[in-house]
Structure formats: C-alpha cells, structure tokens
Amino acid sequence: MENYKIVWKREIFGEIEIFANSANEAKQNLNCMDNKQLISSSKLWTHDHKTEIKNIDTRYGSFDEKTWLEIG
C-alpha cells in the first residue's frame, strides 16, 4: 500500500437556518461562518457529478488525473 495526496474538488449545496432580526443580519451571520461551521450547521446536498481530481502527489511525482490514470 502507498500514500497518495490528492487535491480534489466537489460542489456541495446546503441549507441552514439562521435566526436574526433582519435579512441583512442573517446574511452577515452567514458570511462570518468559516467552512467548518457552515458545513456542520447545514443540511447538505450533492449532485451526481463525480469528484474532480486536480492533482495527485505520489512517490513517482505529481500528476494530473488523466496522467495518473494512464500510468496507474
């Protein structure tokens, strides 16, 4: 077995309830959340698109997804 460091990208969507005095305050509260807070506080959805691999670091070097699959 080997270690592979993979840089990936996936689009996710979520729904969150924020209690605030106004829409503006709710938006400000949302924008103040870091990714971890936002994800842990939300109901998440994904779509059927596959996860996109940007880069793979291996003991043989760094590759894009196409090259990695060709030599894999």
C-alpha positions in Angstrom: 0.0 0.0 0.0 1.1 3.5 -0.8 0.1 7.0 0.3 -1.4 9.3 -2.3 -2.0 13.0 -1.6 -5.0 14.1 -3.7 -6.2 17.6 -4.3 -9.9 17.3 -5.1 -12.9 19.5 -5.9 -16.6 18.8 -5.4 -19.5 21.2 -5.5 -21.9 20.9 -2.5 -25.0 22.8 -1.6 -26.6 23.3 1.8 -29.5 24.7 3.7 -29.1 26.5 7.1 -31.5 28.2 9.4 -30.2 31.4 10.9 -32.2 33.3 13.5 -31.7 37.1 13.1 -33.5 40.4 13.4 -33.3 41.1 9.6 -32.3 39.5 6.3 -29.2 41.7 6.3 -28.2 40.4 9.8 -28.8 36.8 8.7 -26.6 37.3 5.6 -23.9 38.9 7.7 -24.0 36.0 10.2 -23.8 33.5 7.3 -20.8 35.4 5.8 -19.0 35.3 9.2 -19.1 31.5 9.3 -16.0 29.6 8.3 -16.4 26.5 6.1 -16.3 24.1 9.1 -19.1 26.0 10.9 -21.1 26.3 7.8 -20.9 22.6 6.9 -21.6 21.3 10.4 -24.6 23.6 10.8 -26.2 22.8 7.4 -28.2 20.1 5.7 -26.0 19.2 2.8 -26.8 18.1 -0.8 -24.6 17.0 -3.6 -25.2 16.2 -7.2 -24.3 13.3 -9.4 -21.2 14.8 -10.8 -18.1 12.9 -10.0 -15.4 14.3 -7.7 -12.9 16.2 -9.8 -9.3 15.4 -9.1 -7.0 18.4 -9.6 -3.6 16.9 -8.6 -2.1 13.7 -7.2 1.3 13.6 -5.4 2.9 10.1 -5.4 6.4 8.8 -4.8 6.9 9.0 -8.6 6.0 12.7 -8.8 3.0 14.9 -9.1 0.4 14.2 -11.8 -3.0 15.5 -13.1 -5.9 13.0 -13.1 -5.5 11.9 -16.8 -1.8 11.2 -16.5 -2.3 9.4 -13.1 -4.9 7.1 -14.6 -2.8 6.4 -17.7 0.2 5.2 -15.6 -1.9 3.6 -12.9 
